[in-house]
Amino acid sequence: MENMSNKYNFNEFTNLYELSKTLRFELRPIWETLNNLETDWVIQKDKEVEENYNKIKIFFDSLHREFVKQSLENWYLNLIEDFYNSYIELNKNPENKKNKTLQKEFEKSSKNLKKE
């Protein structure tokens, strides 16, 4: 029993280091920087850009979706059927997973599909 109590004794690992604290820093514009931000309306312009972006984001998403759809519309993978058939054959029953020939066939079809 004495060994068990020593096994779970963490006294050697506690209170070894001082408490670490997180420092918080803040950037505050001073002198000319503050004046430039106010006269050039930088913060207001940023807020306006953010608001406008949020308004048109839906349209950009729609355009992107349409672009992807058109780009992939005429693509066809010729070797997908070979891959699918070898996958089905390999996974028909658990014994097939041990069959080296079926494994190699699946790996080959997978590799060919990746190349395509």
C-alpha positions in Angstrom: 0.0 0.0 0.0 2.9 2.3 0.7 3.9 2.1 -3.0 0.5 3.1 -4.1 0.4 6.3 -2.0 3.8 7.3 -3.3 2.7 6.6 -6.9 0.0 9.3 -6.6 1.9 11.8 -4.6 2.3 15.0 -6.7 3.9 17.1 -4.0 7.2 17.1 -5.8 5.5 18.8 -8.8 3.4 21.5 -7.2 4.3 25.0 -6.2 7.6 24.9 -8.1 7.1 28.1 -10.1 5.7 31.5 -9.5 2.2 32.2 -10.7 2.2 33.4 -14.2 -0.1 36.2 -15.3 -1.3 37.3 -18.6 -0.5 40.8 -19.5 -3.0 42.9 -21.5 -1.8 45.5 -23.8 -3.8 48.0 -25.7 -2.9 50.2 -28.6 -3.9 53.8 -28.1 -3.3 56.4 -30.8 -1.5 59.4 -29.5 -0.3 62.7 -30.9 -0.5 63.0 -34.7 -1.8 59.4 -35.1 -5.0 60.3 -33.2 -5.4 63.5 -35.2 -4.9 61.6 -38.5 -7.4 59.0 -37.6 -10.0 61.6 -36.8 -9.4 63.9 -39.8 -9.2 61.2 -42.4 -12.3 59.4 -41.0 -10.4 56.1 -41.0 -12.5 54.4 -38.3 -15.8 55.5 -39.9 -14.6 54.4 -43.3 -13.7 51.0 -41.9 -17.1 50.6 -40.4 -18.8 51.6 -43.6 -16.7 49.1 -45.6 -17.7 46.3 -43.1 -21.4 47.2 -43.3 -21.3 47.3 -47.2 -19.4 44.0 -47.3 -22.0 42.3 -45.1 -24.7 43.6 -47.4 -23.2 42.3 -50.6 -21.6 39.1 -49.2 -24.7 37.1 -50.2 -24.2 38.1 -53.8 -20.5 37.3 -53.8 -21.3 33.9 -52.3 -23.8 33.3 -55.0 -21.4 34.3 -57.8 -18.7 32.1 -56.3 -21.1 29.2 -56.1 -22.1 29.7 -59.8 -18.5 29.9 -60.8 -17.6 26.6 -59.1 -20.7 25.0 -60.6 -19.9 26.1 -64.1 -16.2 25.1 -63.7 -17.0 21.6 -62.7 -20.0 21.1 -64.9 -18.2 19.3 -67.7 -15.9 17.2 -65.7 -16.2 13.5 -65.5 -13.9 11.0 -63.8 -13.5 8.0 -66.2 -12.0 5.8 -63.5 -14.6 6.3 -60.8 -16.5 3.1 -61.8 -13.3 1.0 -61.4 -12.6 2.5 -58.0 -16.2 2.0 -56.9 -16.3 -1.6 -58.0 -13.1 -2.5 -56.3 -14.2 -0.7 -53.1 -17.5 -2.6 -53.1 -15.8 -5.9 -53.7 -13.3 -5.3 -50.9 -16.0 -4.3 -48.4 -18.6 -7.0 -49.3 -17.6 -9.0 -46.3 -14.9 -8.9 -43.6 -12.9 -11.8 -45.1 -12.2 -9.8 -48.2 -10.2 -7.2 -46.2 -7.6 -10.0 -45.7 -7.5 -10.8 -49.4 -4.2 -9.3 -50.7 -5.3 -9.4 -54.3 -8.4 -7.4 -53.6 -6.4 -5.0 -51.5 -3.9 -4.4 -54.2 -6.7 -4.0 -56.8 -8.3 -1.4 -54.6 -5.1 0.4 -54.0 -4.3 0.5 -57.7 -7.7 1.8 -58.7 -7.4 4.4 -55.9 -4.0 5.5 -57.1 -5.2 5.7 -60.7 -8.3 7.8 -59.7 -6.1 10.2 -57.8 -3.8 10.6 -60.9 -6.8 11.3 -63.1 
